[in-house]
Amino acid sequence: METKSIQQFLNSYSVKMIIVSGLAIFLLIPSFLIQDVIHERIALSKEVKNELYAQWGGKQVIAGPVLNVPFLVTGQEENNQVINERHGVAHFLPETLKTEGVLYPETRKRGIYKVVVYEGKLKLKGSFAQPDVSQFDLQNARYNWDAAYFTIGVSDMRGIKNLPELVVNGQKCKVEPGVADTDLFQSGITIKTNAVDLKHPMNFEMELDLNGSEDLSVEALGKTSEVDIKSDWADPGFTGGFLPSNRQVSAKGFTANWLVTHLNRNFPQQWIDRKYNTHDAKLGVELLLPVDHYQKSMRSAKYAILFIALNFIIFIFMEIKSKTRIHPFQYSLVAFALLIFYTLLTSIGEQIGFNWAYLISAIAVTLLISWYTFTILRNIPMVAWITLLQTGLYTFLFTILQLQDYALLAGSIGLFVILGIIMRASQEIKWYSEG
Protein backbone atom coordinates (compact mmCIF):
# COMPACT_ATOMS: atom_id res chain seq x y z
CA MET A 1 0.00 0.00 0.00
CA GLU A 2 2.83 2.37 0.87
CA THR A 3 4.61 1.54 -2.37
CA LYS A 4 1.46 2.32 -4.34
CA SER A 5 1.11 5.69 -2.62
CA ILE A 6 4.71 6.54 -3.44
CA GLN A 7 4.12 5.56 -7.06
CA GLN A 8 1.02 7.72 -7.24
CA PHE A 9 2.96 10.63 -5.77
CA LEU A 10 5.75 10.26 -8.31
CA ASN A 11 3.24 10.01 -11.17
CA SER A 12 1.36 13.14 -10.14
CA TYR A 13 1.57 16.06 -12.58
CA SER A 14 2.77 18.45 -9.88
CA VAL A 15 5.81 16.30 -9.21
CA LYS A 16 6.28 15.83 -12.97
CA MET A 17 6.36 19.59 -13.45
CA ILE A 18 8.96 19.99 -10.70
CA ILE A 19 11.11 17.27 -12.25
CA VAL A 20 10.76 18.69 -15.75
CA SER A 21 11.54 22.23 -14.53
CA GLY A 22 14.69 20.99 -12.80
CA LEU A 23 15.62 19.11 -15.94
CA ALA A 24 15.22 22.26 -18.05
CA ILE A 25 17.50 24.19 -15.70
CA PHE A 26 20.05 21.37 -15.72
CA LEU A 27 20.06 21.38 -19.54
CA LEU A 28 21.32 24.97 -19.48
CA ILE A 29 24.77 23.47 -18.88
CA PRO A 30 25.00 21.94 -22.39
CA SER A 31 23.78 25.23 -23.87
CA PHE A 32 26.66 27.05 -22.15
CA LEU A 33 29.07 24.44 -23.49
CA ILE A 34 27.74 25.06 -26.99
CA GLN A 35 28.37 28.79 -26.55
CA ASP A 36 31.94 27.94 -25.48
CA VAL A 37 32.39 25.95 -28.69
CA ILE A 38 31.18 28.94 -30.73
CA HIS A 39 33.63 31.19 -28.83
CA GLU A 40 36.44 28.79 -29.72
CA ARG A 41 35.48 28.91 -33.40
CA ILE A 42 35.41 32.71 -33.24
CA ALA A 43 38.88 32.74 -31.69
CA LEU A 44 40.19 30.35 -34.35
CA SER A 45 38.65 32.51 -37.06
CA LYS A 46 40.39 35.62 -35.68
CA GLU A 47 43.69 33.74 -35.47
CA VAL A 48 43.49 32.72 -39.13
CA LYS A 49 42.51 36.25 -40.13
CA ASN A 50 45.46 37.73 -38.25
CA GLU A 51 47.81 35.34 -40.04
CA LEU A 52 46.46 36.48 -43.40
CA TYR A 53 46.70 40.12 -42.36
CA ALA A 54 50.30 39.63 -41.27
CA GLN A 55 51.20 38.26 -44.70
CA TRP A 56 49.32 40.86 -46.72
CA GLY A 57 49.25 43.96 -44.53
CA GLY A 58 47.12 45.05 -41.59
CA LYS A 59 44.69 47.89 -41.09
CA GLN A 60 46.35 50.98 -42.50
CA VAL A 61 46.42 54.46 -40.97
CA ILE A 62 48.08 57.20 -43.04
CA ALA A 63 49.01 60.52 -41.42
CA GLY A 64 50.94 63.50 -42.68
CA PRO A 65 53.19 64.79 -43.97
CA VAL A 66 54.38 66.78 -40.98
CA LEU A 67 57.34 69.19 -41.04
CA ASN A 68 59.72 68.69 -38.10
CA VAL A 69 62.51 71.06 -37.09
CA PRO A 70 65.01 70.11 -34.32
CA PHE A 71 65.94 72.85 -31.88
CA LEU A 72 68.28 73.41 -28.98
CA VAL A 73 67.55 75.65 -26.02
CA THR A 74 70.61 76.78 -24.07
CA GLY A 75 70.60 78.05 -20.53
CA GLN A 76 72.99 80.30 -18.69
CA GLU A 77 76.75 79.98 -18.91
CA GLU A 78 78.84 79.31 -15.80
CA ASN A 79 82.62 79.04 -15.97
CA ASN A 80 82.44 79.04 -19.80
CA GLN A 81 80.12 75.98 -19.70
CA VAL A 82 76.52 75.86 -20.89
CA ILE A 83 74.09 74.35 -18.43
CA ASN A 84 70.42 73.34 -18.72
CA GLU A 85 70.54 72.43 -22.40
CA ARG A 86 67.32 71.15 -23.87
CA HIS A 87 66.84 69.32 -27.15
CA GLY A 88 63.45 69.14 -28.83
CA VAL A 89 61.55 69.02 -32.09
CA ALA A 90 59.06 71.56 -33.40
CA HIS A 91 56.19 70.09 -35.44
CA PHE A 92 54.34 71.99 -38.18
CA LEU A 93 51.17 70.64 -39.77
CA PRO A 94 50.22 71.39 -43.38
CA GLU A 95 48.05 74.34 -44.26
CA THR A 96 46.05 72.30 -46.76
CA LEU A 97 45.97 68.54 -47.16
CA LYS A 98 44.04 66.62 -49.80
CA THR A 99 44.04 62.83 -49.91
CA GLU A 100 42.63 60.96 -52.87
CA GLY A 101 42.36 57.19 -52.53
CA VAL A 102 41.12 54.31 -54.65
CA LEU A 103 40.74 50.89 -53.04
CA TYR A 104 40.83 47.65 -55.01
CA PRO A 105 39.38 45.02 -52.64
CA GLU A 106 39.79 41.28 -52.83
CA THR A 107 38.32 38.44 -50.78
CA ARG A 108 40.85 35.81 -49.72
CA LYS A 109 40.19 32.43 -48.14
CA ARG A 110 42.11 30.02 -45.99
CA GLY A 111 40.16 26.84 -45.40
CA ILE A 112 36.62 27.81 -44.42
CA TYR A 113 37.62 31.33 -43.36
CA LYS A 114 37.69 34.39 -45.56
CA VAL A 115 38.85 37.97 -45.14
CA VAL A 116 38.76 41.10 -47.25
CA VAL A 117 42.04 42.77 -48.21
CA TYR A 118 42.74 45.64 -50.53
CA GLU A 119 45.36 47.39 -52.61
CA GLY A 120 45.15 51.12 -52.12
CA LYS A 121 46.46 53.85 -54.38
CA LEU A 122 46.72 57.15 -52.52
CA LYS A 123 47.70 60.59 -53.71
CA LEU A 124 48.63 63.18 -51.08
CA LYS A 125 48.97 66.83 -51.99
CA GLY A 126 48.79 70.12 -50.19
CA SER A 127 50.86 72.99 -48.87
CA PHE A 128 52.77 74.24 -45.83
CA ALA A 129 52.75 77.83 -44.71
CA GLN A 130 56.04 79.50 -43.83
CA PRO A 131 57.01 78.09 -40.40
CA ASP A 132 56.61 80.70 -37.67
CA VAL A 133 58.76 79.74 -34.69
CA SER A 134 57.98 82.97 -32.82
CA GLN A 135 54.74 81.39 -31.55
CA PHE A 136 56.66 78.91 -29.40
CA ASP A 137 58.05 81.64 -27.14
CA LEU A 138 61.26 79.73 -26.44
CA GLN A 139 64.10 81.83 -25.10
CA ASN A 140 67.61 81.15 -26.45
CA ALA A 141 66.28 78.55 -28.92
CA ARG A 142 68.32 77.71 -31.98
CA TYR A 143 66.47 75.92 -34.78
CA ASN A 144 68.47 73.60 -36.99
CA TRP A 145 66.79 74.22 -40.33
CA ASP A 146 69.40 72.18 -42.16
CA ALA A 147 68.37 69.08 -40.18
CA ALA A 148 64.63 69.57 -40.73
CA TYR A 149 62.64 66.64 -42.11
CA PHE A 150 59.15 65.53 -43.07
CA THR A 151 57.50 62.47 -41.54
CA ILE A 152 54.53 60.49 -42.80
CA GLY A 153 52.87 57.97 -40.51
CA VAL A 154 52.14 54.51 -41.95
CA SER A 155 50.77 52.02 -39.43
CA ASP A 156 51.95 48.85 -41.24
CA MET A 157 55.12 49.37 -43.26
CA ARG A 158 54.89 45.87 -44.76
CA GLY A 159 52.03 47.08 -46.93
CA ILE A 160 54.03 49.69 -48.90
CA LYS A 161 54.34 48.49 -52.52
CA ASN A 162 56.06 51.34 -54.35
CA LEU A 163 59.07 53.59 -53.85
CA PRO A 164 57.29 56.82 -52.92
CA GLU A 165 58.81 60.23 -53.55
CA LEU A 166 57.78 63.45 -51.86
CA VAL A 167 57.89 66.32 -54.33
CA VAL A 168 58.22 69.71 -52.59
CA ASN A 169 58.09 72.85 -54.77
CA GLY A 170 59.07 70.72 -57.74
CA GLN A 171 62.02 69.07 -55.99
CA LYS A 172 62.11 65.33 -55.33
CA CYS A 173 63.12 64.48 -51.78
CA LYS A 174 64.66 61.19 -50.70
CA VAL A 175 62.44 58.90 -48.66
CA GLU A 176 63.89 56.79 -45.85
CA PRO A 177 62.19 54.03 -43.83
CA GLY A 178 61.23 54.68 -40.21
CA VAL A 179 60.38 57.88 -38.39
CA ALA A 180 63.16 60.10 -37.07
CA ASP A 181 61.14 60.78 -33.91
CA THR A 182 58.15 59.09 -32.31
CA ASP A 183 56.45 62.22 -31.03
CA LEU A 184 53.55 61.80 -33.48
CA PHE A 185 53.92 58.42 -35.21
CA GLN A 186 55.25 55.05 -34.11
CA SER A 187 56.05 53.90 -37.65
CA GLY A 188 56.27 55.49 -41.05
CA ILE A 189 58.76 57.16 -43.36
CA THR A 190 61.11 60.15 -43.08
CA ILE A 191 62.00 62.60 -45.84
CA LYS A 192 65.01 64.91 -45.54
CA THR A 193 64.30 68.43 -46.73
CA ASN A 194 67.72 68.76 -48.46
CA ALA A 195 67.71 71.93 -50.55
CA VAL A 196 64.08 72.84 -49.90
CA ASP A 197 63.71 76.47 -48.87
CA LEU A 198 61.79 76.26 -45.59
CA LYS A 199 61.52 80.02 -45.19
CA HIS A 200 58.76 80.18 -47.80
CA PRO A 201 55.43 78.42 -48.36
CA MET A 202 55.81 74.89 -49.74
CA ASN A 203 53.61 72.83 -52.03
CA PHE A 204 53.95 69.06 -51.94
CA GLU A 205 52.56 65.93 -53.51
CA MET A 206 53.18 62.22 -53.13
CA GLU A 207 51.81 58.92 -54.46
CA LEU A 208 51.63 55.92 -52.18
CA ASP A 209 50.66 52.36 -53.11
CA LEU A 210 50.04 50.01 -50.22
CA ASN A 211 48.31 46.79 -49.24
CA GLY A 212 45.98 46.67 -46.28
CA SER A 213 43.20 44.67 -44.68
CA GLU A 214 39.62 45.64 -43.90
CA ASP A 215 40.22 49.26 -42.93
CA LEU A 216 41.91 52.37 -44.35
CA SER A 217 42.09 55.50 -42.24
CA VAL A 218 43.57 58.96 -42.73
CA GLU A 219 44.39 61.54 -40.08
CA ALA A 220 43.02 65.00 -40.86
CA LEU A 221 46.17 66.99 -40.07
CA GLY A 222 45.68 69.91 -42.44
CA LYS A 223 44.28 73.24 -41.42
CA THR A 224 41.83 72.27 -44.12
CA SER A 225 41.73 68.54 -44.86
CA GLU A 226 39.90 66.98 -47.79
CA VAL A 227 39.66 63.21 -48.17
CA ASP A 228 38.15 61.42 -51.15
CA ILE A 229 37.96 57.60 -51.14
CA LYS A 230 36.22 55.36 -53.64
CA SER A 231 36.03 51.65 -54.33
CA ASP A 232 33.85 49.05 -56.03
CA TRP A 233 33.11 47.43 -52.63
CA ALA A 234 29.37 47.52 -51.97
CA ASP A 235 29.43 47.21 -48.14
CA PRO A 236 31.45 50.05 -46.61
CA GLY A 237 31.40 51.19 -43.00
CA PHE A 238 32.63 54.68 -42.20
CA THR A 239 34.87 54.86 -39.15
CA GLY A 240 36.76 57.39 -37.07
CA GLY A 241 35.79 60.69 -35.53
CA PHE A 242 34.21 62.22 -38.64
CA LEU A 243 31.47 61.03 -40.97
CA PRO A 244 31.66 61.82 -44.70
CA SER A 245 30.12 65.11 -45.76
CA ASN A 246 29.02 63.35 -48.95
CA ARG A 247 28.73 59.67 -49.73
CA GLN A 248 27.17 57.46 -52.34
CA VAL A 249 26.78 53.71 -51.81
CA SER A 250 25.36 51.31 -54.38
CA ALA A 251 25.77 47.74 -55.55
CA LYS A 252 28.59 48.97 -57.81
CA GLY A 253 30.62 50.46 -54.97
CA PHE A 254 30.93 53.68 -53.00
CA THR A 255 32.44 57.13 -53.02
CA ALA A 256 32.94 59.19 -49.87
CA ASN A 257 34.18 62.73 -49.27
CA TRP A 258 35.27 64.36 -46.02
CA LEU A 259 36.01 68.00 -45.27
CA VAL A 260 37.61 68.72 -41.88
CA THR A 261 39.07 72.01 -40.62
CA HIS A 262 41.43 72.69 -37.74
CA LEU A 263 38.46 73.93 -35.70
CA ASN A 264 37.10 70.37 -35.66
CA ARG A 265 40.21 69.06 -33.89
CA ASN A 266 41.61 69.36 -30.41
CA PHE A 267 45.16 70.37 -31.36
CA PRO A 268 46.76 73.38 -33.10
CA GLN A 269 48.81 73.62 -36.28
CA GLN A 270 52.17 73.60 -34.53
CA TRP A 271 53.67 72.56 -31.20
CA ILE A 272 56.82 71.11 -29.71
CA ASP A 273 57.64 67.54 -28.70
CA ARG A 274 54.76 65.24 -27.60
CA LYS A 275 52.35 67.85 -26.39
CA TYR A 276 49.42 66.61 -28.51
CA ASN A 277 48.09 63.34 -29.88
CA THR A 278 46.72 63.43 -33.42
CA HIS A 279 45.03 60.01 -33.46
CA ASP A 280 41.62 61.46 -32.53
CA ALA A 281 41.52 63.17 -35.93
CA LYS A 282 41.31 59.82 -37.72
CA LEU A 283 38.67 59.09 -40.34
CA GLY A 284 38.25 56.35 -42.89
CA VAL A 285 36.34 53.43 -44.28
CA GLU A 286 36.01 49.77 -43.36
CA LEU A 287 35.31 47.14 -46.00
CA LEU A 288 32.66 45.00 -44.36
CA LEU A 289 31.96 41.38 -45.07
CA PRO A 290 28.35 40.17 -44.69
CA VAL A 291 27.38 39.64 -41.04
CA ASP A 292 29.56 36.97 -39.49
CA HIS A 293 27.53 33.78 -39.01
CA TYR A 294 29.31 33.17 -35.70
CA GLN A 295 27.71 36.26 -34.21
CA LYS A 296 24.23 35.12 -35.24
CA SER A 297 24.92 31.58 -34.01
CA MET A 298 25.92 32.99 -30.62
CA ARG A 299 22.77 35.10 -30.45
CA SER A 300 20.71 32.04 -31.40
CA ALA A 301 22.23 29.91 -28.63
CA LYS A 302 21.12 32.43 -26.02
CA TYR A 303 17.51 31.48 -26.79
CA ALA A 304 18.08 27.78 -25.99
CA ILE A 305 16.29 27.96 -22.62
CA LEU A 306 13.25 29.53 -24.29
CA PHE A 307 12.97 26.67 -26.80
CA ILE A 308 13.43 24.01 -24.12
CA ALA A 309 10.93 25.59 -21.73
CA LEU A 310 8.21 26.06 -24.36
CA ASN A 311 8.59 22.54 -25.69
CA PHE A 312 8.44 21.10 -22.16
CA ILE A 313 5.29 23.09 -21.41
CA ILE A 314 3.61 21.88 -24.61
CA PHE A 315 4.62 18.27 -23.90
CA ILE A 316 3.14 18.50 -20.40
CA PHE A 317 -0.11 19.85 -21.87
CA MET A 318 -0.20 16.98 -24.38
CA GLU A 319 0.58 14.47 -21.65
CA ILE A 320 -2.36 15.66 -19.58
CA LYS A 321 -4.71 15.85 -22.57
CA SER A 322 -3.83 12.47 -24.07
CA LYS A 323 -3.45 10.64 -20.74
CA THR A 324 -0.19 9.29 -22.12
CA ARG A 325 2.76 9.19 -19.73
CA ILE A 326 5.96 10.75 -21.06
CA HIS A 327 9.11 9.80 -19.17
CA PRO A 328 11.57 12.54 -18.08
CA PHE A 329 14.19 10.74 -20.17
CA GLN A 330 12.05 11.36 -23.24
CA TYR A 331 11.86 15.04 -22.30
CA SER A 332 15.67 15.01 -22.17
CA LEU A 333 15.92 13.55 -25.66
CA VAL A 334 13.70 16.32 -27.04
CA ALA A 335 15.86 18.93 -25.28
CA PHE A 336 19.06 17.45 -26.69
CA ALA A 337 17.52 17.55 -30.17
CA LEU A 338 16.86 21.26 -29.62
CA LEU A 339 20.46 21.77 -28.48
CA ILE A 340 21.89 19.92 -31.47
CA PHE A 341 20.24 22.61 -33.62
CA TYR A 342 22.91 25.10 -32.50
CA THR A 343 25.84 22.81 -33.27
CA LEU A 344 24.34 22.07 -36.68
CA LEU A 345 23.81 25.77 -37.26
CA THR A 346 27.42 26.63 -36.40
CA SER A 347 29.10 23.79 -38.30
CA ILE A 348 26.95 24.02 -41.44
CA GLY A 349 27.12 27.83 -41.35
CA GLU A 350 30.89 27.65 -41.67
CA GLN A 351 30.44 25.91 -45.00
CA ILE A 352 27.43 27.50 -46.71
CA GLY A 353 26.55 30.64 -44.74
CA PHE A 354 24.10 31.38 -41.96
CA ASN A 355 20.73 31.61 -43.73
CA TRP A 356 20.90 28.27 -45.54
CA ALA A 357 22.42 26.61 -42.47
CA TYR A 358 19.55 27.93 -40.34
CA LEU A 359 16.95 26.58 -42.77
CA ILE A 360 18.56 23.13 -42.99
CA SER A 361 19.11 22.85 -39.22
CA ALA A 362 15.59 24.04 -38.35
CA ILE A 363 13.95 21.60 -40.78
CA ALA A 364 16.09 18.70 -39.57
CA VAL A 365 15.36 19.28 -35.88
CA THR A 366 11.64 19.94 -36.50
CA LEU A 367 11.28 16.67 -38.43
CA LEU A 368 13.23 14.76 -35.77
CA ILE A 369 11.08 16.05 -32.90
CA SER A 370 7.85 15.55 -34.86
CA TRP A 371 8.78 11.97 -35.67
CA TYR A 372 9.73 11.25 -32.06
CA THR A 373 6.48 12.79 -30.82
CA PHE A 374 4.50 10.52 -33.14
CA THR A 375 6.30 7.42 -31.82
CA ILE A 376 5.30 8.44 -28.28
CA LEU A 377 1.72 9.67 -28.71
CA ARG A 378 0.55 8.06 -31.94
CA ASN A 379 -1.66 11.09 -32.33
CA ILE A 380 -1.39 12.96 -35.65
CA PRO A 381 -3.22 16.17 -34.52
CA MET A 382 -0.83 16.55 -31.57
CA VAL A 383 2.15 15.88 -33.81
CA ALA A 384 0.84 18.61 -36.10
CA TRP A 385 0.72 20.99 -33.13
CA ILE A 386 4.34 20.15 -32.24
CA THR A 387 5.43 20.70 -35.85
CA LEU A 388 3.60 24.02 -35.91
CA LEU A 389 5.21 25.01 -32.61
CA GLN A 390 8.73 24.28 -33.87
CA THR A 391 8.10 26.08 -37.15
CA GLY A 392 6.75 29.11 -35.33
CA LEU A 393 9.64 29.25 -32.86
CA TYR A 394 12.34 28.96 -35.51
CA THR A 395 10.60 31.56 -37.67
CA PHE A 396 10.33 33.87 -34.66
CA LEU A 397 14.02 33.43 -33.81
CA PHE A 398 15.15 33.99 -37.41
CA THR A 399 13.12 37.19 -37.58
CA ILE A 400 14.76 38.50 -34.40
CA LEU A 401 18.21 37.67 -35.70
CA GLN A 402 17.60 39.63 -38.90
CA LEU A 403 16.54 42.72 -36.99
CA GLN A 404 19.23 44.94 -35.52
CA ASP A 405 17.57 48.08 -34.22
CA TYR A 406 14.21 46.45 -33.41
CA ALA A 407 15.35 43.03 -32.16
CA LEU A 408 14.53 43.81 -28.51
CA LEU A 409 11.12 45.23 -29.39
CA ALA A 410 10.20 42.30 -31.64
CA GLY A 411 11.47 39.79 -29.08
CA SER A 412 9.51 41.37 -26.23
CA ILE A 413 6.27 41.49 -28.21
CA GLY A 414 6.78 37.91 -29.42
CA LEU A 415 7.34 36.59 -25.90
CA PHE A 416 4.27 38.45 -24.68
CA VAL A 417 2.15 36.84 -27.40
CA ILE A 418 3.59 33.38 -26.66
CA LEU A 419 2.83 33.78 -22.96
CA GLY A 420 -0.75 34.77 -23.79
CA ILE A 421 -1.19 31.68 -25.97
CA ILE A 422 0.14 29.42 -23.20
CA MET A 423 -2.19 31.04 -20.67
CA ARG A 424 -5.14 30.45 -22.98
CA ALA A 425 -4.13 26.84 -23.59
CA SER A 426 -3.74 26.22 -19.84
CA GLN A 427 -7.42 27.08 -19.35
CA GLU A 428 -8.38 23.94 -21.27
CA ILE A 429 -6.44 21.70 -18.88
CA LYS A 430 -8.08 20.11 -15.85
CA TRP A 431 -5.27 20.44 -13.38
CA TYR A 432 -7.04 18.53 -10.59
CA SER A 433 -9.09 15.37 -10.93
CA GLU A 434 -12.70 15.72 -9.80
CA GLY A 435 -12.45 12.55 -7.76
Secondary structure, DSSP 8 states (H G I E B T S, - for coil): -HHHHHHHHHHSHHHHHHHHHHHHHHTHHHHHHHHHHHHHHHHHHHHHHHHHHHHH---EEEEEEEEEEEEEE---EETTEE-S-EEEEEEE--SEEEEEEEEEEEEEEETTEEEEEEEEEEEEEEEE----GGGG--TTEEE-GGG-EEEEEES-GGGB-S---EEETTEEE-EEES-S--SS-SSEEEEE-TT--TTS-EEEEEEEEEEEESEEEEE--SSEEEEEEEES-S-EEEEES---SEEEEETTEEEEEEEEEGGGSSS-SEEETTS---GGGEEEEEE--S--HHHHHHHHHTTHHHHHHHHHHHHHHHHHHHT----HHHHHHHHHHHHHHHHHHHHHHHHH-HHHHHHHHHHHHHHHHHHHHHHHH--HHHHHHHHHHHHHHHHHHHHHHH-STTHHHHHHHHHHHHHHHHHHHHTTS--S---
